[in-house]
Amino acid sequence: MAAIAQLVVSGVMLGGIYAIMSIGLTLIFGVLKIVNFAHGEFLMLAMYVAWAIASLAGVNAYAAMIFVIPVLFGFGVLVYLLIIRSAVDKPHLIVVFATMGLSIVMQNLALVLMTADLRDVPPLFGGAPIRIGPLYLRVELVLGFLISVVVTLALMVFMKRSYLGKAIRATVQDRDAAMLMGINVPRLFLLTFAGGSALVGLAGCIMLPLYSTFPTVGLNFVLIAYVVVVLGGMGSMGGALLGGMCIGIVQSLSGYYIAPAYGQLFYFLVFLLVMIFRPDGLFGQRGAAMVGINE
């Protein structure tokens, strides 16, 4: 029983970290109606920047957030202006091929500049775990989970209460009507894409203390991000959080009782079952993906 409790708690916390990695993808899809196939490479870039700051400045990856988040925000602005802006109203395949091309370019640039060596940072407090009764938890896992939950809840409140959040929800419901009401939709698209990229920067700082970074590290997590987003319901931040926790628990239990190599098999099986019995996801709304409306 203690082993199951340990696995479930660890899975929930790991799933919370998966969720913050996925919420940027949810935000971008919900507003712009595009899927960024370079999402994993944005995460890779964030992890490399966090690693460089932590190594050069002698700080931990969490302190590096102060620099990494603005860098990813700026990178998101650059990618939007150069690639996404001209493709938003074009057929969906144009965005798919453009972002896939960006993904390949970023992977190979990282391979040339950083080589294939693994880069990581030392654990906090020498790797000593936190003990809560019979449970042992990594400090980095607990911190990452708490940051993920706080940021997710803050974003949900932001979408409902702030002027910008209401403008985003209005644009999602009816873009033409939002423009007639004075909302600058192109600028809103830019801020949304850059904001989603900044969230990936936050995820990179949280994940670096738990995982090594290398040029193709994004491929290890981007499939999880897509599964979490669709499982929770496209456009639902709360659904992404719950979906991430479900995937984390499945991965933790299957890795312990069967084999870590079969982790993807089981969470994709859960994904398929949800898609069969609830095609719109756990918190999805039939017919549309609307950020903030499903919360």
C-alpha distance (Angstrom), angle and dihedral (degrees) to the residues before:
residue distance angle dihedral
M1 . . .
A2 3.81 . .
A3 3.80 89.9 .
I4 3.81 91.8 52.2
A5 3.80 91.4 48.3
Q6 3.80 90.1 49.9
L7 3.79 91.8 49.9
V8 3.81 94.5 46.3
V9 3.82 94.3 48.1
S10 3.81 91.8 46.2
G11 3.82 89.7 47.1
V12 3.80 92.6 50.9
M13 3.79 91.6 51.0
L14 3.79 93.0 45.7
G15 3.81 88.9 48.4
G16 3.80 90.5 54.1
I17 3.80 88.4 57.8
Y18 3.80 90.4 48.5
A19 3.80 87.6 52.6
I20 3.81 95.9 56.8
M21 3.80 87.9 49.2
S22 3.82 88.9 54.2
I23 3.81 101.4 42.1
G24 3.82 92.6 76.1
L25 3.80 88.0 56.0
T26 3.81 90.3 48.0
L27 3.80 92.3 50.3
I28 3.81 93.9 49.6
F29 3.80 94.4 46.3
G30 3.78 94.0 44.1
V31 3.81 93.7 54.8
L32 3.81 107.1 26.5
K33 3.83 96.0 29.7
I34 3.79 90.7 -134.5
V35 3.80 132.5 116.8
N36 3.79 116.2 -134.2
F37 3.81 105.4 -141.8
A38 3.81 89.5 -173.4
H39 3.81 90.7 63.3
G40 3.80 91.9 110.5
E41 3.80 91.3 51.8
F42 3.81 90.5 51.4
L43 3.81 85.8 56.6
M44 3.81 90.6 48.1
L45 3.82 90.5 51.7
A46 3.81 91.2 49.3
M47 3.80 91.7 50.9
Y48 3.81 92.3 49.1
V49 3.82 92.4 48.8
A50 3.81 90.7 47.8
W51 3.81 90.3 48.3
A52 3.82 92.2 49.8
I53 3.81 92.7 50.2
A54 3.79 92.9 44.8
S55 3.81 91.3 49.1
L56 3.81 98.5 43.0
A57 3.80 99.8 37.5
G58 3.79 96.3 35.8
V59 3.81 94.1 -126.6
N60 3.79 130.2 125.6
A61 3.79 123.4 -99.2
Y62 3.81 92.6 -104.6
A63 3.81 91.9 60.0
A64 3.82 87.8 48.8
M65 3.83 88.7 66.7
I66 3.81 88.3 83.8
F67 3.80 88.7 67.5
V68 3.81 103.5 25.7
I69 3.82 97.2 56.0
P70 3.85 94.2 55.1
V71 3.83 90.1 44.5
L72 3.82 91.6 54.4
F73 3.81 90.5 43.7
G74 3.82 89.2 54.4
F75 3.79 91.5 44.6
G76 3.81 89.0 51.7
V77 3.82 90.1 52.2
L78 3.81 90.1 50.8
V79 3.82 94.1 48.4
Y80 3.79 91.6 46.8
L81 3.81 93.9 50.7
L82 3.80 95.2 44.4
I83 3.82 102.0 36.8
I84 3.78 117.3 3.8
R85 3.82 102.9 44.4
S86 3.79 95.2 63.5
A87 3.82 92.1 44.4
V88 3.83 101.6 46.7
D89 3.80 95.1 93.1
K90 3.79 94.8 34.5
P91 3.83 126.1 94.1
H92 3.78 111.8 -65.2
L93 3.81 94.2 -113.5
I94 3.81 90.6 65.7
V95 3.81 90.9 62.1
V96 3.81 90.4 43.5
F97 3.81 93.5 54.1
A98 3.82 93.3 40.2
T99 3.81 94.2 52.9
M100 3.80 92.5 41.3
G101 3.81 88.3 53.5
L102 3.80 89.6 49.7
S103 3.80 88.9 50.4
I104 3.82 92.4 54.2
V105 3.81 92.3 46.1
M106 3.80 92.8 50.3
Q107 3.81 93.1 47.4
N108 3.79 93.1 51.4
L109 3.80 94.3 43.7
A110 3.80 88.9 52.6
L111 3.80 90.2 48.7
V112 3.82 91.6 51.8
L113 3.80 96.2 43.3
M114 3.81 101.4 35.8
T115 3.84 102.1 22.5
A116 3.81 120.3 -140.4
D117 3.82 94.1 -70.4
L118 3.78 118.1 128.0
R119 3.81 114.6 -112.5
D120 3.78 122.1 -161.0
V121 3.81 142.9 154.3
P122 3.81 129.1 -123.0
P123 3.82 116.6 -95.2
L124 3.78 121.3 -101.7
F125 3.81 116.8 -97.3
G126 3.78 90.7 5.8
G127 3.80 92.2 -63.6
A128 3.83 94.5 -65.3
P129 3.84 108.9 157.5
I130 3.80 127.8 -132.4
R131 3.80 112.8 -112.3
I132 3.81 119.2 -147.6
G133 3.79 107.7 174.8
P134 3.81 106.5 -60.7
L135 3.81 92.4 -13.2
Y136 3.80 126.0 97.4
L137 3.79 116.9 -162.8
R138 3.79 132.3 -178.6
V139 3.80 113.0 -116.9
E140 3.82 90.2 -133.2
L141 3.80 91.4 53.1
V142 3.81 93.1 50.9
L143 3.82 93.1 46.4
G144 3.79 92.3 47.0
F145 3.80 92.1 49.5
L146 3.82 93.8 48.5
I147 3.81 92.2 48.0
S148 3.81 90.8 48.2
V149 3.81 94.3 50.8
V150 3.82 93.8 45.4
V151 3.82 92.7 48.3
T152 3.82 92.7 46.2
L153 3.81 92.8 50.5
A154 3.82 90.9 45.0
L155 3.82 90.5 52.3
M156 3.80 91.6 49.6
V157 3.82 90.3 52.7
F158 3.80 90.2 44.7
M159 3.81 91.7 53.8
K160 3.80 91.8 51.8
R161 3.80 103.3 37.3
S162 3.81 110.6 28.9
Y163 3.80 125.9 80.7
L164 3.80 91.4 -123.8
G165 3.80 91.2 49.6
K166 3.80 91.2 51.0
A167 3.81 89.8 47.7
I168 3.80 89.6 52.8
R169 3.81 91.8 49.9
A170 3.80 90.9 47.7
T171 3.81 91.2 50.4
V172 3.80 91.1 50.1
Q173 3.81 91.8 51.9
D174 3.80 96.8 46.0
R175 3.78 121.7 -6.2
D176 3.82 95.5 -170.8
A177 3.80 93.7 49.1
A178 3.81 90.4 48.2
M179 3.82 90.4 54.3
L180 3.82 90.2 49.6
M181 3.81 88.7 53.3
G182 3.80 90.2 57.2
I183 3.82 100.5 -98.1
N184 3.79 112.6 146.2
V185 3.80 96.4 -132.8
P186 3.86 97.8 -177.7
R187 3.80 90.2 53.1
L188 3.80 89.6 46.0
F189 3.81 89.8 53.8
L190 3.80 89.7 51.0
L191 3.81 93.0 50.0
T192 3.80 91.8 45.7
F193 3.80 94.3 51.8
A194 3.80 91.9 44.6
G195 3.82 91.0 45.8
G196 3.80 91.2 50.8
S197 3.81 88.7 50.6
A198 3.81 90.4 50.2
L199 3.81 88.9 54.6
V200 3.81 88.1 55.1
G201 3.81 87.1 53.2
L202 3.80 89.3 54.9
A203 3.82 90.0 48.5
G204 3.81 90.8 51.1
C205 3.81 91.6 55.2
I206 3.80 91.0 48.9
M207 3.80 94.3 47.3
L208 3.82 99.2 44.2
P209 3.85 94.0 75.9
L210 3.83 88.4 52.3
Y211 3.82 101.9 40.7
S212 3.79 137.2 30.5
T213 3.78 117.8 -116.4
F214 3.81 126.7 -130.1
P215 3.83 135.0 153.4
T216 3.82 96.3 -81.5
V217 3.80 98.3 36.1
G218 3.81 89.5 113.3
L219 3.81 91.2 65.8
N220 3.80 89.3 61.9
F221 3.79 92.3 58.9
V222 3.80 108.3 25.8
L223 3.83 92.9 77.7
I224 3.80 89.3 51.7
A225 3.81 88.7 50.6
Y226 3.82 92.1 52.8
V227 3.81 91.7 47.5
V228 3.82 91.8 48.6
V229 3.81 92.8 49.2
V230 3.81 95.2 48.6
L231 3.81 93.6 39.2
G232 3.79 92.5 53.6
G233 3.80 93.6 42.7
M234 3.79 124.8 -89.5
G235 3.80 107.5 -86.2
S236 3.81 97.7 16.1
M237 3.80 116.6 117.3
G238 3.79 93.0 -174.3
G239 3.79 88.4 48.7
A240 3.81 90.3 52.0
L241 3.81 90.0 53.6
L242 3.80 92.8 49.5
G243 3.80 92.3 41.9
G244 3.79 90.9 51.7
M245 3.80 91.0 51.9
C246 3.81 91.1 49.9
I247 3.80 91.3 51.6
G248 3.80 91.2 46.1
I249 3.81 92.3 52.8
V250 3.81 93.4 46.4
Q251 3.80 91.4 48.2
S252 3.80 92.8 47.5
L253 3.82 95.9 48.1
S254 3.80 96.1 42.2
G255 3.80 92.0 46.4
Y256 3.81 91.8 53.6
Y257 3.80 101.8 39.5
I258 3.80 99.8 34.3
A259 3.81 116.5 11.6
P260 3.81 135.8 -58.8
A261 3.81 89.3 -123.3
Y262 3.82 89.9 65.9
G263 3.81 94.9 53.6
Q264 3.81 93.8 103.4
L265 3.79 91.2 48.3
F266 3.79 93.1 59.2
Y267 3.77 100.4 42.7
F268 3.80 90.0 47.4
L269 3.81 87.4 51.0
V270 3.82 89.5 53.7
F271 3.79 88.4 46.8
L272 3.82 91.8 53.2
L273 3.81 92.3 48.1
V274 3.81 91.4 51.9
M275 3.79 90.7 47.8
I276 3.82 90.3 51.6
F277 3.81 97.1 48.2
R278 3.83 99.7 27.8
P279 3.81 109.4 19.6
D280 3.82 93.9 179.3
G281 3.81 92.5 59.7
L282 3.78 129.6 -114.1
F283 3.81 95.0 -58.3
G284 3.78 101.4 13.4
Q285 3.78 124.6 128.7
R286 3.76 117.1 -131.9
G287 3.78 114.6 -107.7
A288 3.80 100.6 12.9
A289 3.76 145.8 40.1
M290 3.79 107.3 -131.4
V291 3.77 121.6 175.9
G292 3.78 112.6 -138.2
I293 3.79 95.0 5.6
N294 3.78 94.4 83.9
E295 3.80 94.5 48.3
